[in-house]
Amino acid sequence: MSWKDEVATLKAERNAVILAHNYQLPEIQDIADYTGDSLALSRQAAATDADVIVFCGVHFMAESAKILSPGKTVLIPDERAGCSLADSITAEQLAEWKAQYPDAVVVSYVNTTAEVKALTDICCTSSNAVDVVESIDPDREILFCPDQFLGAHVKRETGRENIRIWPGECHVHAGINGKELAEQAQAHPDAPLYIHPECGCANSAIYLAGEGVVEPERVHMLSTGGMLDRAHGEQSGTVLVATETGMLHQLQQAAPETNFKPVNPRAECRYMKMITPEKLVESLRQMRDEVTVDPEIAGKARASLERMIELGNPGSGE
Ligand code: SF4
């Protein structure tokens, strides 16, 4: 039996659904029931009738699915698939930071552990971080974590001085820097720049675009669905894309005639690529690795995620 047939058989036996993040390996994206960004996948997780959710992504995303769907069994094919950005602040560090500024409001990017979310007032995505910060009383101090690029972007956009920013970052940022972005923009003067404001890897590009590294009229900040829609109607032969390289698979399928050029082809998340077909089969066979979240922590984390979903546009999620 091929691995694809085995996945299909086990999925039916377990009444399972497979969710895959856009940055997964192409073969995982192709076999998934749904592929999307982390918010879209959380919504799918909450809406599904399946008993088992196999989350092909990184651990904090699978944890969010469990937090929003506590009654379902959530599996991740390799629990070691972490996130360097989520790892850049621990619950203990955040608790210490909060103790120094007891009146501050804590805003955390979704790339955080459940324990950090439980200590957070409002979570945010790259798409709604500005709206979330603007919803907070201008006289209240804000602790923004863990992404320093998103924090700098929000500070610039809101003009707020009373934001303290945690110095965290995603290792994939190293692949999308100002120099290379400017060089690519000059080498392809007619190419639009798509930025996918999902996950930490594109946050440096959001910040750099705002600094004028690329002419503003060429910059398009797009959700997954927006990016695919735009790709279908794209007139330019070349499009620069600032995102983790996994997203290129869907773009190239949507518009085979267009050359989608990653701003840096090394912008690859090693954690995302830890989910392989073999591990997916094993996960379904052995019902592992199960993602669990302490119910008390999950309750507090859910409140900060639900506030995020209520405020502004957290991204189309599609
Ligand atoms: S691309 Fe960066 S922020 Fe996204 S999961 Fe990987 S390490 Fe985390």
Residues whose N, C-alpha, C, O or C-beta is under 5 A from the ligand:
A	BS01	SF4	V58 G82 C83 S84 L85 N111 C170 H171 V172 C199 G200 C201 E244 C269
